[in-house]
Amino acid sequence: MTGIGWIGSIILGALAGWIAEQIMKSDQGLLMNIVLGIVGALVLNWLLIAIIGTTLGGWIGQLIVAAAGACLLIYAARLIRNKS
Protein backbone atom coordinates (compact mmCIF):
# COMPACT_ATOMS: atom_id res chain seq x y z
CA MET A 1 0.00 0.00 0.00
CA THR A 2 2.20 2.70 -1.29
CA GLY A 3 1.89 6.22 -0.03
CA ILE A 4 -1.14 6.01 2.25
CA GLY A 5 0.54 5.78 5.68
CA TRP A 6 0.02 3.49 8.65
CA ILE A 7 -3.40 4.72 9.72
CA GLY A 8 -4.61 4.71 6.14
CA SER A 9 -3.31 1.15 5.73
CA ILE A 10 -5.22 0.00 8.80
CA ILE A 11 -8.45 1.67 7.67
CA LEU A 12 -8.06 0.42 4.11
CA GLY A 13 -7.11 -3.06 5.36
CA ALA A 14 -10.19 -3.25 7.58
CA LEU A 15 -12.46 -2.16 4.75
CA ALA A 16 -10.83 -4.51 2.22
CA GLY A 17 -10.96 -7.40 4.70
CA TRP A 18 -14.65 -6.74 5.30
CA ILE A 19 -15.34 -6.64 1.55
CA ALA A 20 -13.44 -9.92 1.08
CA GLU A 21 -15.35 -11.43 4.01
CA GLN A 22 -18.65 -10.55 2.30
CA ILE A 23 -17.53 -11.82 -1.11
CA MET A 24 -16.12 -15.09 0.21
CA LYS A 25 -18.94 -15.58 2.75
CA SER A 26 -16.56 -16.17 5.63
CA ASP A 27 -16.87 -15.13 9.26
CA GLN A 28 -13.82 -13.18 10.47
CA GLY A 29 -13.39 -10.63 13.22
CA LEU A 30 -12.26 -7.02 12.86
CA LEU A 31 -8.61 -7.78 13.66
CA MET A 32 -8.50 -10.62 11.13
CA ASN A 33 -10.14 -8.37 8.52
CA ILE A 34 -7.40 -5.78 9.05
CA VAL A 35 -4.66 -8.41 8.82
CA LEU A 36 -6.18 -10.03 5.72
CA GLY A 37 -6.62 -6.66 4.02
CA ILE A 38 -3.06 -5.49 4.69
CA VAL A 39 -1.36 -8.81 3.93
CA GLY A 40 -3.59 -9.34 0.90
CA ALA A 41 -2.59 -5.92 -0.44
CA LEU A 42 1.08 -6.65 0.11
CA VAL A 43 0.87 -10.04 -1.62
CA LEU A 44 -1.16 -8.87 -4.61
CA ASN A 45 0.89 -5.67 -5.03
CA TRP A 46 4.03 -7.81 -5.11
CA LEU A 47 2.47 -10.15 -7.68
CA LEU A 48 1.28 -7.29 -9.87
CA ILE A 49 4.69 -5.63 -9.83
CA ALA A 50 6.41 -8.96 -10.60
CA ILE A 51 4.06 -9.82 -13.47
CA ILE A 52 3.12 -6.54 -15.15
CA GLY A 53 5.59 -4.11 -13.59
CA THR A 54 3.07 -1.80 -11.93
CA THR A 55 0.17 -1.74 -9.51
CA LEU A 56 -3.00 0.28 -9.09
CA GLY A 57 -2.46 3.65 -7.44
CA GLY A 58 -4.59 5.77 -5.14
CA TRP A 59 -7.04 4.82 -2.43
CA ILE A 60 -9.59 3.17 -4.71
CA GLY A 61 -6.96 1.21 -6.61
CA GLN A 62 -5.36 -0.02 -3.41
CA LEU A 63 -8.78 -0.93 -1.98
CA ILE A 64 -9.44 -3.10 -5.04
CA VAL A 65 -6.00 -4.70 -4.80
CA ALA A 66 -6.34 -5.28 -1.04
CA ALA A 67 -9.82 -6.81 -1.33
CA ALA A 68 -8.74 -9.10 -4.17
CA GLY A 69 -5.62 -10.10 -2.23
CA ALA A 70 -7.67 -10.82 0.89
CA CYS A 71 -10.04 -13.00 -1.18
CA LEU A 72 -7.00 -14.84 -2.51
CA LEU A 73 -5.73 -15.45 1.04
CA ILE A 74 -9.13 -16.68 2.25
CA TYR A 75 -9.30 -19.05 -0.73
CA ALA A 76 -5.77 -20.36 -0.05
CA ALA A 77 -6.58 -20.90 3.63
CA ARG A 78 -9.68 -22.88 2.68
CA LEU A 79 -7.64 -25.08 0.34
CA ILE A 80 -5.07 -25.78 3.04
CA ARG A 81 -7.73 -26.43 5.68
CA ASN A 82 -9.65 -28.86 3.44
CA LYS A 83 -6.54 -30.92 2.61
CA SER A 84 -5.85 -31.75 6.24
mmCIF file as gemmi writes it, N, C-alpha and C atoms, coordinates in Angstrom:
data_model
loop_
_atom_site.group_PDB
_atom_site.id
_atom_site.type_symbol
_atom_site.label_atom_id
_atom_site.label_alt_id
_atom_site.label_comp_id
_atom_site.label_asym_id
_atom_site.label_entity_id
_atom_site.label_seq_id
_atom_site.pdbx_PDB_ins_code
_atom_site.Cartn_x
_atom_site.Cartn_y
_atom_site.Cartn_z
_atom_site.occupancy
_atom_site.B_iso_or_equiv
_atom_site.pdbx_formal_charge
_atom_site.auth_seq_id
_atom_site.auth_asym_id
_atom_site.pdbx_PDB_model_num
ATOM 1 N N . MET Axp A 1 ? 0.848 -1.168 0 1 0 ? 1 A 1
ATOM 2 C CA . MET Axp A 1 ? 0 0 0 1 0 ? 1 A 1
ATOM 3 C C . MET Axp A 1 ? 0.892 1.228 0 1 0 ? 1 A 1
ATOM 4 N N . THR Axp A 2 ? 1.232 1.627 -1.15 1 0 ? 2 A 1
ATOM 5 C CA . THR Axp A 2 ? 2.198 2.697 -1.294 1 0 ? 2 A 1
ATOM 6 C C . THR Axp A 2 ? 1.582 4.065 -1.052 1 0 ? 2 A 1
ATOM 7 N N . GLY Axp A 3 ? 2.227 4.835 -0.202 1 0 ? 3 A 1
ATOM 8 C CA . GLY Axp A 3 ? 1.893 6.224 -0.026 1 0 ? 3 A 1
ATOM 9 C C . GLY Axp A 3 ? 0.644 6.561 0.746 1 0 ? 3 A 1
ATOM 10 N N . ILE Axp A 4 ? 0.068 5.65 1.514 1 0 ? 4 A 1
ATOM 11 C CA . ILE Axp A 4 ? -1.142 6.009 2.248 1 0 ? 4 A 1
ATOM 12 C C . ILE Axp A 4 ? -0.936 6.054 3.761 1 0 ? 4 A 1
ATOM 13 N N . GLY Axp A 5 ? 0.228 5.676 4.252 1 0 ? 5 A 1
ATOM 14 C CA . GLY Axp A 5 ? 0.539 5.777 5.677 1 0 ? 5 A 1
ATOM 15 C C . GLY Axp A 5 ? -0.011 4.613 6.491 1 0 ? 5 A 1
ATOM 16 N N . TRP Axp A 6 ? 0.399 4.588 7.75 1 0 ? 6 A 1
ATOM 17 C CA . TRP Axp A 6 ? 0.015 3.486 8.647 1 0 ? 6 A 1
ATOM 18 C C . TRP Axp A 6 ? -1.47 3.496 8.979 1 0 ? 6 A 1
ATOM 19 N N . ILE Axp A 7 ? -1.987 4.653 9.359 1 0 ? 7 A 1
ATOM 20 C CA . ILE Axp A 7 ? -3.402 4.715 9.725 1 0 ? 7 A 1
ATOM 21 C C . ILE Axp A 7 ? -4.27 4.443 8.503 1 0 ? 7 A 1
ATOM 22 N N . GLY Axp A 8 ? -3.884 4.992 7.377 1 0 ? 8 A 1
ATOM 23 C CA . GLY Axp A 8 ? -4.611 4.714 6.137 1 0 ? 8 A 1
ATOM 24 C C . GLY Axp A 8 ? -4.578 3.235 5.781 1 0 ? 8 A 1
ATOM 25 N N . SER Axp A 9 ? -3.435 2.593 6.012 1 0 ? 9 A 1
ATOM 26 C CA . SER Axp A 9 ? -3.314 1.155 5.734 1 0 ? 9 A 1
ATOM 27 C C . SER Axp A 9 ? -4.239 0.343 6.62 1 0 ? 9 A 1
ATOM 28 N N . ILE Axp A 10 ? -4.337 0.73 7.879 1 0 ? 10 A 1
ATOM 29 C CA . ILE Axp A 10 ? -5.217 0.004 8.804 1 0 ? 10 A 1
ATOM 30 C C . ILE Axp A 10 ? -6.68 0.179 8.4 1 0 ? 10 A 1
ATOM 31 N N . ILE Axp A 11 ? -7.065 1.411 8.085 1 0 ? 11 A 1
ATOM 32 C CA . ILE Axp A 11 ? -8.447 1.668 7.671 1 0 ? 11 A 1
ATOM 33 C C . ILE Axp A 11 ? -8.758 0.95 6.36 1 0 ? 11 A 1
ATOM 34 N N . LEU Axp A 12 ? -7.866 1.076 5.401 1 0 ? 12 A 1
ATOM 35 C CA . LEU Axp A 12 ? -8.056 0.424 4.11 1 0 ? 12 A 1
ATOM 36 C C . LEU Axp A 12 ? -8.054 -1.098 4.267 1 0 ? 12 A 1
ATOM 37 N N . GLY Axp A 13 ? -7.169 -1.625 5.117 1 0 ? 13 A 1
ATOM 38 C CA . GLY Axp A 13 ? -7.112 -3.065 5.362 1 0 ? 13 A 1
ATOM 39 C C . GLY Axp A 13 ? -8.393 -3.589 5.982 1 0 ? 13 A 1
ATOM 40 N N . ALA Axp A 14 ? -8.941 -2.838 6.944 1 0 ? 14 A 1
ATOM 41 C CA . ALA Axp A 14 ? -10.19 -3.255 7.577 1 0 ? 14 A 1
ATOM 42 C C . ALA Axp A 14 ? -11.328 -3.269 6.57 1 0 ? 14 A 1
ATOM 43 N N . LEU Axp A 15 ? -11.403 -2.237 5.751 1 0 ? 15 A 1
ATOM 44 C CA . LEU Axp A 15 ? -12.458 -2.163 4.746 1 0 ? 15 A 1
ATOM 45 C C . LEU Axp A 15 ? -12.298 -3.258 3.692 1 0 ? 15 A 1
ATOM 46 N N . ALA Axp A 16 ? -11.082 -3.464 3.225 1 0 ? 16 A 1
ATOM 47 C CA . ALA Axp A 16 ? -10.826 -4.508 2.225 1 0 ? 16 A 1
ATOM 48 C C . ALA Axp A 16 ? -11.09 -5.895 2.804 1 0 ? 16 A 1
ATOM 49 N N . GLY Axp A 17 ? -10.695 -6.124 4.054 1 0 ? 17 A 1
ATOM 50 C CA . GLY Axp A 17 ? -10.963 -7.405 4.698 1 0 ? 17 A 1
ATOM 51 C C . GLY Axp A 17 ? -12.452 -7.662 4.849 1 0 ? 17 A 1
ATOM 52 N N . TRP Axp A 18 ? -13.201 -6.605 5.178 1 0 ? 18 A 1
ATOM 53 C CA . TRP Axp A 18 ? -14.647 -6.743 5.303 1 0 ? 18 A 1
ATOM 54 C C . TRP Axp A 18 ? -15.276 -7.063 3.947 1 0 ? 18 A 1
ATOM 55 N N . ILE Axp A 19 ? -14.827 -6.383 2.899 1 0 ? 19 A 1
ATOM 56 C CA . ILE Axp A 19 ? -15.34 -6.643 1.549 1 0 ? 19 A 1
ATOM 57 C C . ILE Axp A 19 ? -15.041 -8.089 1.154 1 0 ? 19 A 1
ATOM 58 N N . ALA Axp A 20 ? -13.814 -8.534 1.407 1 0 ? 20 A 1
ATOM 59 C CA . ALA Axp A 20 ? -13.44 -9.919 1.08 1 0 ? 20 A 1
ATOM 60 C C . ALA Axp A 20 ? -14.269 -10.91 1.891 1 0 ? 20 A 1
ATOM 61 N N . GLU Axp A 21 ? -14.527 -10.575 3.152 1 0 ? 21 A 1
ATOM 62 C CA . GLU Axp A 21 ? -15.353 -11.431 4.011 1 0 ? 21 A 1
ATOM 63 C C . GLU Axp A 21 ? -16.759 -11.58 3.422 1 0 ? 21 A 1
ATOM 64 N N . GLN Axp A 22 ? -17.317 -10.501 2.898 1 0 ? 22 A 1
ATOM 65 C CA . GLN Axp A 22 ? -18.65 -10.552 2.304 1 0 ? 22 A 1
ATOM 66 C C . GLN Axp A 22 ? -18.646 -11.327 0.995 1 0 ? 22 A 1
ATOM 67 N N . ILE Axp A 23 ? -17.618 -11.126 0.178 1 0 ? 23 A 1
ATOM 68 C CA . ILE Axp A 23 ? -17.53 -11.822 -1.108 1 0 ? 23 A 1
ATOM 69 C C . ILE Axp A 23 ? -17.349 -13.323 -0.908 1 0 ? 23 A 1
ATOM 70 N N . MET Axp A 24 ? -16.455 -13.677 0.007 1 0 ? 24 A 1
ATOM 71 C CA . MET Axp A 24 ? -16.117 -15.094 0.208 1 0 ? 24 A 1
ATOM 72 C C . MET Axp A 24 ? -17.043 -15.787 1.205 1 0 ? 24 A 1
ATOM 73 N N . LYS Axp A 25 ? -17.985 -15.049 1.772 1 0 ? 25 A 1
ATOM 74 C CA . LYS Axp A 25 ? -18.943 -15.584 2.747 1 0 ? 25 A 1
ATOM 75 C C . LYS Axp A 25 ? -18.233 -16.318 3.89 1 0 ? 25 A 1
ATOM 76 N N . SER Axp A 26 ? -17.264 -15.618 4.489 1 0 ? 26 A 1
ATOM 77 C CA . SER Axp A 26 ? -16.557 -16.166 5.634 1 0 ? 26 A 1
ATOM 78 C C . SER Axp A 26 ? -16.902 -15.329 6.86 1 0 ? 26 A 1
ATOM 79 N N . ASP Axp A 27 ? -16.559 -15.829 8.018 1 0 ? 27 A 1
ATOM 80 C CA . ASP Axp A 27 ? -16.875 -15.127 9.26 1 0 ? 27 A 1
ATOM 81 C C . ASP Axp A 27 ? -15.574 -14.834 9.989 1 0 ? 27 A 1
ATOM 82 N N . GLN Axp A 28 ? -15.07 -13.609 9.835 1 0 ? 28 A 1
ATOM 83 C CA . GLN Axp A 28 ? -13.822 -13.176 10.467 1 0 ? 28 A 1
ATOM 84 C C . GLN Axp A 28 ? -14.148 -12.051 11.445 1 0 ? 28 A 1
ATOM 85 N N . GLY Axp A 29 ? -13.236 -11.766 12.331 1 0 ? 29 A 1
ATOM 86 C CA . GLY Axp A 29 ? -13.385 -10.629 13.218 1 0 ? 29 A 1
ATOM 87 C C . GLY Axp A 29 ? -12.717 -9.395 12.638 1 0 ? 29 A 1
ATOM 88 N N . LEU Axp A 30 ? -12.833 -8.277 13.334 1 0 ? 30 A 1
ATOM 89 C CA . LEU Axp A 30 ? -12.262 -7.02 12.863 1 0 ? 30 A 1
ATOM 90 C C . LEU Axp A 30 ? -10.749 -7.106 12.722 1 0 ? 30 A 1
ATOM 91 N N . LEU Axp A 31 ? -10.071 -7.682 13.712 1 0 ? 31 A 1
ATOM 92 C CA . LEU Axp A 31 ? -8.613 -7.785 13.656 1 0 ? 31 A 1
ATOM 93 C C . LEU Axp A 31 ? -8.166 -8.653 12.478 1 0 ? 31 A 1
ATOM 94 N N . MET Axp A 32 ? -8.852 -9.745 12.257 1 0 ? 32 A 1
ATOM 95 C CA . MET Axp A 32 ? -8.497 -10.617 11.13 1 0 ? 32 A 1
ATOM 96 C C . MET Axp A 32 ? -8.79 -9.932 9.801 1 0 ? 32 A 1
ATOM 97 N N . ASN Axp A 33 ? -9.857 -9.127 9.737 1 0 ? 33 A 1
ATOM 98 C CA . ASN Axp A 33 ? -10.137 -8.365 8.519 1 0 ? 33 A 1
ATOM 99 C C . ASN Axp A 33 ? -8.998 -7.401 8.216 1 0 ? 33 A 1
ATOM 100 N N . ILE Axp A 34 ? -8.503 -6.715 9.235 1 0 ? 34 A 1
ATOM 101 C CA . ILE Axp A 34 ? -7.396 -5.779 9.052 1 0 ? 34 A 1
ATOM 102 C C . ILE Axp A 34 ? -6.161 -6.516 8.555 1 0 ? 34 A 1
ATOM 103 N N . VAL Axp A 35 ? -5.844 -7.628 9.202 1 0 ? 35 A 1
ATOM 104 C CA . VAL Axp A 35 ? -4.656 -8.409 8.819 1 0 ? 35 A 1
ATOM 105 C C . VAL Axp A 35 ? -4.803 -8.93 7.393 1 0 ? 35 A 1
ATOM 106 N N . LEU Axp A 36 ? -5.964 -9.503 7.067 1 0 ? 36 A 1
ATOM 107 C CA . LEU Axp A 36 ? -6.181 -10.031 5.716 1 0 ? 36 A 1
ATOM 108 C C . LEU Axp A 36 ? -6.102 -8.935 4.665 1 0 ? 36 A 1
ATOM 109 N N . GLY Axp A 37 ? -6.661 -7.766 4.965 1 0 ? 37 A 1
ATOM 110 C CA . GLY Axp A 37 ? -6.619 -6.664 4.017 1 0 ? 37 A 1
ATOM 111 C C . GLY Axp A 37 ? -5.212 -6.173 3.763 1 0 ? 37 A 1
ATOM 112 N N . ILE Axp A 38 ? -4.426 -5.993 4.835 1 0 ? 38 A 1
ATOM 113 C CA . ILE Axp A 38 ? -3.062 -5.49 4.689 1 0 ? 38 A 1
ATOM 114 C C . ILE Axp A 38 ? -2.163 -6.53 4.025 1 0 ? 38 A 1
ATOM 115 N N . VAL Axp A 39 ? -2.204 -7.758 4.505 1 0 ? 39 A 1
ATOM 116 C CA . VAL Axp A 39 ? -1.357 -8.809 3.927 1 0 ? 39 A 1
ATOM 117 C C . VAL Axp A 39 ? -1.796 -9.115 2.496 1 0 ? 39 A 1
ATOM 118 N N . GLY Axp A 40 ? -3.098 -9.115 2.252 1 0 ? 40 A 1
ATOM 119 C CA . GLY Axp A 40 ? -3.59 -9.336 0.898 1 0 ? 40 A 1
ATOM 120 C C . GLY Axp A 40 ? -3.106 -8.262 -0.061 1 0 ? 40 A 1
ATOM 121 N N . ALA Axp A 41 ? -3.095 -7.015 0.393 1 0 ? 41 A 1
ATOM 122 C CA . ALA Axp A 41 ? -2.592 -5.922 -0.439 1 0 ? 41 A 1
ATOM 123 C C . ALA Axp A 41 ? -1.11 -6.087 -0.719 1 0 ? 41 A 1
ATOM 124 N N . LEU Axp A 42 ? -0.355 -6.459 0.293 1 0 ? 42 A 1
ATOM 125 C CA . LEU Axp A 42 ? 1.082 -6.65 0.106 1 0 ? 42 A 1
ATOM 126 C C . LEU Axp A 42 ? 1.358 -7.769 -0.895 1 0 ? 42 A 1
ATOM 127 N N . VAL Axp A 43 ? 0.656 -8.891 -0.742 1 0 ? 43 A 1
ATOM 128 C CA . VAL Axp A 43 ? 0.868 -10.037 -1.618 1 0 ? 43 A 1
ATOM 129 C C . VAL Axp A 43 ? 0.478 -9.706 -3.062 1 0 ? 43 A 1
ATOM 130 N N . LEU Axp A 44 ? -0.705 -9.136 -3.248 1 0 ? 44 A 1
ATOM 131 C CA . LEU Axp A 44 ? -1.158 -8.871 -4.612 1 0 ? 44 A 1
ATOM 132 C C . LEU Axp A 44 ? -0.377 -7.729 -5.252 1 0 ? 44 A 1
ATOM 133 N N . ASN Axp A 45 ? 0.025 -6.725 -4.476 1 0 ? 45 A 1
ATOM 134 C CA . ASN Axp A 45 ? 0.889 -5.673 -5.034 1 0 ? 45 A 1
ATOM 135 C C . ASN Axp A 45 ? 2.207 -6.271 -5.509 1 0 ? 45 A 1
ATOM 136 N N . TRP Axp A 46 ? 2.783 -7.155 -4.725 1 0 ? 46 A 1
ATOM 137 C CA . TRP Axp A 46 ? 4.031 -7.815 -5.108 1 0 ? 46 A 1
ATOM 138 C C . TRP Axp A 46 ? 3.841 -8.616 -6.397 1 0 ? 46 A 1
ATOM 139 N N . LEU Axp A 47 ? 2.741 -9.369 -6.476 1 0 ? 47 A 1
ATOM 140 C CA . LEU Axp A 47 ? 2.474 -10.154 -7.679 1 0 ? 47 A 1
ATOM 141 C C . LEU Axp A 47 ? 2.265 -9.264 -8.901 1 0 ? 47 A 1
ATOM 142 N N . LEU Axp A 48 ? 1.515 -8.188 -8.742 1 0 ? 48 A 1
ATOM 143 C CA . LEU Axp A 48 ? 1.281 -7.289 -9.868 1 0 ? 48 A 1
ATOM 144 C C . LEU Axp A 48 ? 2.573 -6.656 -10.359 1 0 ? 48 A 1
ATOM 145 N N . ILE Axp A 49 ? 3.417 -6.229 -9.442 1 0 ? 49 A 1
ATOM 146 C CA . ILE Axp A 49 ? 4.694 -5.634 -9.833 1 0 ? 49 A 1
ATOM 147 C C . ILE Axp A 49 ? 5.585 -6.676 -10.511 1 0 ? 49 A 1
ATOM 148 N N . ALA Axp A 50 ? 5.58 -7.91 -10.002 1 0 ? 50 A 1
ATOM 149 C CA . ALA Axp A 50 ? 6.406 -8.961 -10.6 1 0 ? 50 A 1
ATOM 150 C C . ALA Axp A 50 ? 5.914 -9.359 -11.99 1 0 ? 50 A 1
ATOM 151 N N . ILE Axp A 51 ? 4.603 -9.349 -12.205 1 0 ? 51 A 1
ATOM 152 C CA . ILE Axp A 51 ? 4.057 -9.822 -13.475 1 0 ? 51 A 1
ATOM 153 C C . ILE Axp A 51 ? 3.955 -8.715 -14.518 1 0 ? 51 A 1
ATOM 154 N N . ILE Axp A 52 ? 3.344 -7.585 -14.148 1 0 ? 52 A 1
ATOM 155 C CA . ILE Axp A 52 ? 3.124 -6.54 -15.154 1 0 ? 52 A 1
ATOM 156 C C . ILE Axp A 52 ? 3.959 -5.283 -14.93 1 0 ? 52 A 1
ATOM 157 N N . GLY Axp A 53 ? 4.681 -5.223 -13.826 1 0 ? 53 A 1
ATOM 158 C CA . GLY Axp A 53 ? 5.587 -4.11 -13.59 1 0 ? 53 A 1
ATOM 159 C C . GLY Axp A 53 ? 4.986 -2.904 -12.912 1 0 ? 53 A 1
ATOM 160 N N . THR Axp A 54 ? 3.707 -2.935 -12.591 1 0 ? 54 A 1
ATOM 161 C CA . THR Axp A 54 ? 3.067 -1.803 -11.925 1 0 ? 54 A 1
ATOM 162 C C . THR Axp A 54 ? 1.885 -2.302 -11.097 1 0 ? 54 A 1
ATOM 163 N N . THR Axp A 55 ? 1.334 -1.414 -10.312 1 0 ? 55 A 1
ATOM 164 C CA . THR Axp A 55 ? 0.167 -1.739 -9.513 1 0 ? 55 A 1
ATOM 165 C C . THR Axp A 55 ? -0.821 -0.591 -9.606 1 0 ? 55 A 1
ATOM 166 N N . LEU Axp A 56 ? -2 -0.775 -9.077 1 0 ? 56 A 1
ATOM 167 C CA . LEU Axp A 56 ? -3.003 0.283 -9.09 1 0 ? 56 A 1
ATOM 168 C C . LEU Axp A 56 ? -2.653 1.326 -8.041 1 0 ? 56 A 1
ATOM 169 N N . GLY Axp A 57 ? -2.795 2.582 -8.368 1 0 ? 57 A 1
ATOM 170 C CA . GLY Axp A 57 ? -2.461 3.651 -7.44 1 0 ? 57 A 1
ATOM 171 C C . GLY Axp A 57 ? -3.698 4.261 -6.819 1 0 ? 57 A 1
ATOM 172 N N . GLY Axp A 58 ? -3.498 5.072 -5.8 1 0 ? 58 A 1
ATOM 173 C CA . GLY Axp A 58 ? -4.59 5.773 -5.141 1 0 ? 58 A 1
ATOM 174 C C . GLY Axp A 58 ? -5.353 4.898 -4.158 1 0 ? 58 A 1
ATOM 175 N N . TRP Axp A 59 ? -6.26 5.524 -3.457 1 0 ? 59 A 1
ATOM 176 C CA . TRP Axp A 59 ? -7.041 4.82 -2.432 1 0 ? 59 A 1
ATOM 177 C C . TRP Axp A 59 ? -7.959 3.767 -3.035 1 0 ? 59 A 1
ATOM 178 N N . ILE Axp A 60 ? -8.651 4.113 -4.103 1 0 ? 60 A 1
ATOM 179 C CA . ILE Axp A 60 ? -9.593 3.169 -4.709 1 0 ? 60 A 1
ATOM 180 C C . ILE Axp A 60 ? -8.835 1.992 -5.325 1 0 ? 60 A 1
ATOM 181 N N . GLY Axp A 61 ? -7.761 2.268 -6.018 1 0 ? 61 A 1
ATOM 182 C CA . GLY Axp A 61 ? -6.958 1.208 -6.613 1 0 ? 61 A 1
ATOM 183 C C . GLY Axp A 61 ? -6.399 0.263 -5.571 1 0 ? 61 A 1
ATOM 184 N N . GLN Axp A 62 ? -5.908 0.821 -4.471 1 0 ? 62 A 1
ATOM 185 C CA . GLN Axp A 62 ? -5.365 -0.016 -3.409 1 0 ? 62 A 1
ATOM 186 C C . GLN Axp A 62 ? -6.458 -0.777 -2.674 1 0 ? 62 A 1
ATOM 187 N N . LEU Axp A 63 ? -7.654 -0.213 -2.589 1 0 ? 63 A 1
ATOM 188 C CA . LEU Axp A 63 ? -8.778 -0.928 -1.985 1 0 ? 63 A 1
ATOM 189 C C . LEU Axp A 63 ? -9.141 -2.147 -2.83 1 0 ? 63 A 1
ATOM 190 N N . ILE Axp A 64 ? -9.15 -1.981 -4.134 1 0 ? 64 A 1
ATOM 191 C CA . ILE Axp A 64 ? -9.441 -3.096 -5.036 1 0 ? 64 A 1
ATOM 192 C C . ILE Axp A 64 ? -8.369 -4.179 -4.917 1 0 ? 64 A 1
ATOM 193 N N . VAL Axp A 65 ? -7.112 -3.751 -4.924 1 0 ? 65 A 1
ATOM 194 C CA . VAL Axp A 65 ? -5.997 -4.703 -4.797 1 0 ? 65 A 1
ATOM 195 C C . VAL Axp A 65 ? -6.062 -5.42 -3.453 1 0 ? 65 A 1
ATOM 196 N N . ALA Axp A 66 ? -6.305 -4.685 -2.38 1 0 ? 66 A 1
ATOM 197 C CA . ALA Axp A 66 ? -6.342 -5.278 -1.042 1 0 ? 66 A 1
ATOM 198 C C . ALA Axp A 66 ? -7.497 -6.261 -0.905 1 0 ? 66 A 1
ATOM 199 N N . ALA Axp A 67 ? -8.672 -5.915 -1.416 1 0 ? 67 A 1
ATOM 200 C CA . ALA Axp A 67 ? -9.824 -6.814 -1.334 1 0 ? 67 A 1
ATOM 201 C C . ALA Axp A 67 ? -9.584 -8.084 -2.151 1 0 ? 67 A 1
ATOM 202 N N . ALA Axp A 68 ? -9.033 -7.933 -3.345 1 0 ? 68 A 1
ATOM 203 C CA . ALA Axp A 68 ? -8.739 -9.105 -4.174 1 0 ? 68 A 1
ATOM 204 C C . ALA Axp A 68 ? -7.672 -9.976 -3.511 1 0 ? 68 A 1
ATOM 205 N N . GLY Axp A 69 ? -6.662 -9.351 -2.93 1 0 ? 69 A 1
ATOM 206 C CA . GLY Axp A 69 ? -5.619 -10.1 -2.231 1 0 ? 69 A 1
ATOM 207 C C . GLY Axp A 69 ? -6.16 -10.821 -1.011 1 0 ? 69 A 1
ATOM 208 N N . ALA Axp A 70 ? -7.065 -10.178 -0.274 1 0 ? 70 A 1
ATOM 209 C CA . ALA Axp A 70 ? -7.67 -10.822 0.892 1 0 ? 70 A 1
ATOM 210 C C . ALA Axp A 70 ? -8.533 -12.004 0.465 1 0 ? 70 A 1
ATOM 211 N N . CYS Axp A 71 ? -9.262 -11.866 -0.65 1 0 ? 71 A 1
ATOM 212 C CA . CYS Axp A 71 ? -10.039 -12.997 -1.178 1 0 ? 71 A 1
ATOM 213 C C . CYS Axp A 71 ? -9.118 -14.152 -1.546 1 0 ? 71 A 1
ATOM 214 N N . LEU Axp A 72 ? -7.991 -13.828 -2.149 1 0 ? 72 A 1
ATOM 215 C CA . LEU Axp A 72 ? -7.003 -14.843 -2.508 1 0 ? 72 A 1
ATOM 216 C C . LEU Axp A 72 ? -6.48 -15.566 -1.267 1 0 ? 72 A 1
ATOM 217 N N . LEU Axp A 73 ? -6.222 -14.832 -0.198 1 0 ? 73 A 1
ATOM 218 C CA . LEU Axp A 73 ? -5.734 -15.454 1.04 1 0 ? 73 A 1
ATOM 219 C C . LEU Axp A 73 ? -6.799 -16.33 1.69 1 0 ? 73 A 1
ATOM 220 N N . ILE Axp A 74 ? -8.04 -15.872 1.689 1 0 ? 74 A 1
ATOM 221 C CA . ILE Axp A 74 ? -9.129 -16.684 2.251 1 0 ? 74 A 1
ATOM 222 C C . ILE Axp A 74 ? -9.279 -17.978 1.452 1 0 ? 74 A 1
ATOM 223 N N . TYR Axp A 75 ? -9.204 -17.875 0.128 1 0 ? 75 A 1
ATOM 224 C CA . TYR Axp A 75 ? -9.296 -19.053 -0.733 1 0 ? 75 A 1
ATOM 225 C C . TYR Axp A 75 ? -8.154 -20.027 -0.453 1 0 ? 75 A 1
ATOM 226 N N . ALA Axp A 76 ? -6.931 -19.505 -0.333 1 0 ? 76 A 1
ATOM 227 C CA . ALA Axp A 76 ? -5.769 -20.356 -0.05 1 0 ? 76 A 1
ATOM 228 C C . ALA Axp A 76 ? -5.905 -21.033 1.307 1 0 ? 76 A 1
ATOM 229 N N . ALA Axp A 77 ? -6.4 -20.301 2.299 1 0 ? 77 A 1
ATOM 230 C CA . ALA Axp A 77 ? -6.585 -20.896 3.627 1 0 ? 77 A 1
ATOM 231 C C . ALA Axp A 77 ? -7.625 -22.017 3.597 1 0 ? 77 A 1
ATOM 232 N N . ARG Axp A 78 ? -8.679 -21.828 2.814 1 0 ? 78 A 1
ATOM 233 C CA . ARG Axp A 78 ? -9.683 -22.885 2.676 1 0 ? 78 A 1
ATOM 234 C C . ARG Axp A 78 ? -9.112 -24.126 2.012 1 0 ? 78 A 1
ATOM 235 N N . LEU Axp A 79 ? -8.273 -23.93 1.002 1 0 ? 79 A 1
ATOM 236 C CA . LEU Axp A 79 ? -7.639 -25.08 0.338 1 0 ? 79 A 1
ATOM 237 C C . LEU Axp A 79 ? -6.755 -25.852 1.312 1 0 ? 79 A 1
ATOM 238 N N . ILE Axp A 80 ? -5.962 -25.129 2.083 1 0 ? 80 A 1
ATOM 239 C CA . ILE Axp A 80 ? -5.07 -25.782 3.041 1 0 ? 80 A 1
ATOM 240 C C . ILE Axp A 80 ? -5.871 -26.501 4.129 1 0 ? 80 A 1
ATOM 241 N N . ARG Axp A 81 ? -6.91 -25.858 4.61 1 0 ? 81 A 1
ATOM 242 C CA . ARG Axp A 81 ? -7.728 -26.431 5.679 1 0 ? 81 A 1
ATOM 243 C C . ARG Axp A 81 ? -8.452 -27.685 5.206 1 0 ? 81 A 1
ATOM 244 N N . ASN Axp A 82 ? -8.917 -27.71 3.967 1 0 ? 82 A 1
ATOM 245 C CA . ASN Axp A 82 ? -9.646 -28.86 3.441 1 0 ? 82 A 1
ATOM 246 C C . ASN Axp A 82 ? -8.749 -30.048 3.132 1 0 ? 82 A 1
ATOM 247 N N . LYS Axp A 83 ? -7.464 -29.806 2.893 1 0 ? 83 A 1
ATOM 248 C CA . LYS Axp A 83 ? -6.544 -30.915 2.605 1 0 ? 83 A 1
ATOM 249 C C . LYS Axp A 83 ? -6.18 -31.678 3.862 1 0 ? 83 A 1
ATOM 250 N N . SER Axp A 84 ? -6.241 -31.037 5.009 1 0 ? 84 A 1
ATOM 251 C CA . SER Axp A 84 ? -5.847 -31.754 6.241 1 0 ? 84 A 1
ATOM 252 C C . SER Axp A 84 ? -7.018 -32.28 7.004 1 0 ? 84 A 1
